Amino acid sequence: MPTLVRMSSSAETAVLWFRRDLRLRDHAALLSASERADRVLALFVLDDRLLKPSGAPRAAFLLGCLEALSEQLDSRLQLVHGDPVREVVRAAESVGAKSVHVSTDCAPYGRKRDEEVAKELESRGIDWVETGSPYAITPGRVTKPDGAPYKVFTAFYRAWREHGWLSPARTGRSTVDWIEPEGNNAIRPAVVEMKLPEPGEKAALRAWKRFLDDGVDEYGSARDRPDFDATTRLSPYLRWGCVHPRTLLAELADRRGDGPESLRGELAWREFHADVLWHRPDAARQNYDRRFDRIAYDHDEHAFEQWAQGRTGYPIVDAGMRQLLAEGWMHNRVRMIVRASWSRTCTSRGGGAPGTSCAISSTATSRPTS
């Protein structure tokens, strides 16, 4: 375990614990840290509770994003591996931090973990500060007039738009002075036999600019065609926070037409699922509507293996699965068909959808209404 440099200055220091926010632009927690501290330690904790079920492609893309972030910080990213409670406390105390800053984690495991970390920090006189989240509007804030959550997307979408969101935070590499940690923090890129997208914030912003220039106007109709390369391809970047949806929405604000409106709707759909999971964390592992528990499914291991390898004999299902195996990504419309095929063949196996171990952008918040 590398040893962190100990600060002897009287200037206040803080820790910015990166999680699903691997960027420097439009980073509310970074802005919050800059308002409290003169110097900030950038920290990422490799947590086996999240890594082990991730699958090699997603882990490889994550490591690539961490490497890109480290490069942006001139190698001033402290990378540790272990229990987040122990490692975050150790990092904070090693630099004499008065506060630890994070973007709110809205997933069930993250919420529980953060409660434990915050409790341990506060017992040692270190403030826990949550600012922002991976969403334009933090889950739980868009509610009916009586405070109840929305269960139907259309109504949620109207309320989401009426609620509105903050402008992008004006942050970047020079927002704070970054503490240089001691020890070997080199990140070893993982090797996978898969064509993954270029990782990191800069790659995400380039992909977004290309789409704004060439794809957004036709997105409303072209996104329904799996034979067109007409989607944003931003899902892995949004999953790891290489770009914030608020950034996208700000740059869509003056755009009119079916394409921009459809994309706003897709971003809202992502936030609706996160909101469902915020109110119903059990939906990450169980049917949202428990009546579906009574549905009986076949136990056909051979059919499952054929499905997982893209060998069902149904061309569009097989094409989708083979693309997933080759690229860690599948077109949204094909994904709907593939999931329908899976639910009729393999749902009785339990747990998350097989194939998510190959996907580089799968999250718990993308599956709560299954």
N, C-alpha and C positions, 0 to 999 in steps of 0.2 A: 504494500500500500504506500503510495507516494506521500511524502511529508509536505504539508502546506507551509508556505512562508508565513512567519509571524510578524504582524505589523507593530512597530514600536511608536508610530506617530500617534498624536492625539486626535487626528482627523477621524471622523466617524466612518466606519466601514459597514458594508452590507453584503449579503449573498443574494445573487439572482439565480434561483434554481430553475434551470430550463427543463421543460418536460415536452409537451406538445406545442411548443412555441419556438422552434429552432430558427429564429430570424433576429434581426436587429431593427428593421424598419417596422413602424406601426406596432410598437410593443409597449402596452400600457404598464406592465409590471416593471419594465426597464425605466420608464418615465417616473414611476413611483419611487424606485430605488434612487434615482438621481435627485429626487426632492428630499431624501433623507440622508444620503451619504455622499462623501467625496470620492471614495474608492469602492469598487464593487468586485467581488469574486464571482466569476461565471462558473457555474457548477452543473454537471449532469451526472445522475446516478444510474448506472446500469442495474436494473432491478430484475432479478430472476423470476419474480412473480409475473412480470410482463414479458420478459424475453423468451422464456421456455415455451410458452404456447404460441409464440409469434410466427414461427416458421422461418426458414433460412432466407427467403427473398425479402420479407419485411425487415428482418434484422439487418440484412445487407444494406438495404436502402437507408435504414436508420443510421447505420455507421457512416454511410456516405454523407448524410446530412450533417452529422456531428463533425466529420472531417471538414466539410465546407464551412461550418460555423467557426470551427477552430481557426481556419485560415483567415476568416474575416477578423478574428480577434488577435491575429498575430500569435497564434498558439497559446493564448491566455484562456483556455478552457480547461477547467479541472474536471477530469473524468475519473470517477471512482466506481467500484463494483461492490455491491453488498446491500445490506438492509437500509432502506432510506432513513429510518429513524436514527440509526446509529451514524450513518455517513453524513447526513445533513447537519446534525448536531456537532459532529467532529469538525466538519469544515467551518461552520460558523465560529466555533470556539477557537479554532486555529488562527483565524485572522482577526479575532476580537470583534466580530460583527455584532452590531446592536439590533439588526433586523434581518429577516430572510423574506425575500419577495418572490411571489409566484403568480402565474396565471391560474385562475380557479380551474381545478380538474372536476368535471361534472359527471364522470363515470363512477359506478358504484365502488369499485376497488380504490380508485383515486381519492374519493371522498373519505373513505374509511382510513386509508393510509395518511392522508393529510391531517385528519383529526389527531392521530397518534403523534405525528411529527410536531404539530403545533403545540400539543400538550407538553411534550418533552422540552421543546424550546422555551416555552413560557415558564416552565419550572426553573429554568436557568437564567431567566431575565432577558430573554431574546424575543423580540417581537416577531410575530408571524403576520405577514401582510399579503392579502390576496387582492389583485387588481386585474380586471378584465378576465377574459376566458377565450377559448378557441372559437367563439361564436360572436356574431355581430351583436346579438342580445343574449346575455347569459341566461341559460335555462332557468325556468321558474319565475321569470319576470313578466312574461306575456300570459295574462290570465283573463278569465271572464270577469265581468263587473262584480260578481260575488266572490271572486278570488279562486274559483275552481279552475283547474287546467282544461285546456281544449282537448277534445278527443277526435275532432274532425279537422283535416288539414285546411280545407277552404276557409273555415272560420278563423283558424289560427293565422293563416296567411294575411287575412284582412287586418287582424289585430296587430300582427307583427309589423306590418307596414305602417299602421297608424302610430305604433309605439315609437318607431324610429330608432336610430343608433347614433353613437358619437362619431365625430370626424376622426380620421386616422391619427394616432398619436405620432407626434413629430420626434422620432428617435432614430438613432443610428450608431455607428461605431464610436463616434466622438461624444456621445451623450454623457458618458462617465469615464473616469480613469479606471482601467481594468487592472486588477491585481494579478501579478504574474505568479502562478503557483510553482512550487518546486517539484522535482521528481519528473519521471518520464510519463508524459501525457499523450504520447503518440497514439494515434488511432489506426489500427490495422484494418484496412478494408477487407470485407468478407468477399469471398469468391463464390459465385453461384452460376450455374449453367442456365442463365436466363438473361434476356435483353432488358435491363432495367433502365428507366429514365435517368437522366443526369440529376443527381441529388443537389439539395441546398436552395437557399433563398435566391441567389442570383439566377439559377436555372428556372426557378418558379416564376420569377418576374419576367424572364425572357419568354417563357411559354405563354404567360398571360398577355404580353404585348403582341406576340404573334397572333393569338386568338382575337384580340381586340382589333387588330389591323385587317385580318383576313377571314375570320369565322363568325363573329358575333351576330352580324346582320342576318345570316342565314340559319342561325342556330335553332330557331323555333321549329322549323320543319326538317332541316338536315339531320338533327340529332336523333331522329327516329330511324335513320337508315344505317344499319350496321355495316353496309358496304361502303359508306362514306367515312372518311377520317374527319368528322365534323364536330366532335365533342371537345371540351376544353383540355382534357388530359390533366386536370389539376388535382384530382382526388388524392394522389399520394402526397402532394405538397400541402393540401389542406389538412390531411391526416396528421402530419408532423408539424404543422404550423409554420412551414417555410414561407407561406403567405397567409395573411389574415383575410377572412371574408369581408371585413369592413373596408379593406383596401380595394377589393374588387367592386364592392357596392358603391364606393365613392367615385370610382372611375366609370361606373355604369350610370351614374346619376343623371347625366345629360343625354343619355342615349335613349332613343325611342324606337318602337317597333316590336314585332313579335319576338325577334331574337333576344334583345336585351331583357324583355319582360319574362321570357321563358327562363333565362338564366337566373334572374332574381328569384323566380319561383323555385328553381332547383336548389339555390342556396337556402331558401326558406324551408324547403322540404328536409334538408339536412338538419336545420335547427329545430324543426318540429319533432323529428325523431329524438334529438337530444333532450328536448323538453319532456317528451313521453317518458324517457328513461329517468330523468330527474325526479319525476313524480312516482314512477313505478320501476324502481331499480330491479325488482324481481323479473321484469320483462327481458332482461339480458339473457336469462337462461330458461325462461318459461314462456308459454303462450300468453300474449297480452290478453286475449279472450280465452279464459280457462275452459270454455266449452269445447275448444279444439282438442283438449286433452283426451276426449272420448273417441277421437277418430282412430281407427285401427289401420296399421300399415303392414305391408309384407316384410318379412325378414329374408331378403334375398341377397346374400353376400356377393354372389357372382354378378348380379345386376348392379350392385353398388360399385364393384371394381370396374366394370365396363363403363359405368357413368363417369367415375373419377378419372379414367384414362382417355375419355373422349372416344369411346368405342360402342356407343349405344345403337348406331345405325341411323339415328336421326341427325341429318347433316348439320342443322343449325346448332343443336345441342353439342355435338362433337366439335364443331368449329370453335364454339365458345370455350369449351374446356381445354382444347389444345392451345388456344390463344392464352388462356390463363396460365397454363403450364409453361408456355414459352416466354411470356412477357410479364406475368404477375398482374395482368389487367384484363378486363373484359368489358365490352360495350354494354351500356346500361340496359338496353332493350334485350340483348341476348342474355344478360344476367337474369332478367325476369323469367325468360323461358327456361333457362338452365335450372333456376331455383324451383320453378314449378315441376320440372322433371324430377329433381331431387326429392321434393316433398312427397311425390307419389311413389318413390322407390325406397328412400333411405331414411326418412325422418325418424323412424323408430329407433335409430342408433343413438339418438340423444345428442345434446351439446350443440355447439355452433355448426354451421353448415360446413361439411367437408369441402375443401378447396380454399377456405379462408386462410389456411396455412401457406398457400401459394400467393395469395393476394397481398400486394404491398400497401393497400389503403384500407383494409378492413378494420372497422372499429365496432365496439359494442353498441354505440349510438346509431349505427346504420342498420341494426337488426331488431329493434324492440317491438315492432308491430307485426312480426312474422306470425 
